[in-house]
């Protein structure tokens, strides 16, 4: 006669671990009462920041002023509205962010493009120099401006 383990059905091998019973898997009363979702804040400063109604106007202004040769406003827009940028589109708070999100995402794209162009330009001048630009290099560099204008005499 074989010894049976309590809680193990007869069709299972005796060497397996017992499965939890159906009574052990019953959902608890606490799980049935879900906590309310946390409040949604569009800005990094949480409850001290802007309400959602005003946040859209600020995000739009930062985005549009970024085109006026102030692309660092795009970076500020991304940093200030970081919760909007980081929340996935399927997240429940995305409905609250739906009017703000396009401005913040476009600001992130604009700042990324600006950064790539700026770094490419700076790297071209730093690495290329006179070898890349030839004799025209002396007309391009800024440290020759004082000599060209004759105002470097007071420096010694």
Secondary structure, DSSP 8 states (H G I E B T S, - for coil): -----TT--TTS-TTS-----GGGG---HHHHS--------SSTTGGGS--HHHHHHHHHHHHHHHTTT-THHHHHHHHHTHHHHHS-TTSTTHHHHHHHHHHHHHHHHHHHHHHHHHHHHHHIIIIIHHHHHGGGHHHH-GGGHHHHHT--GGG-
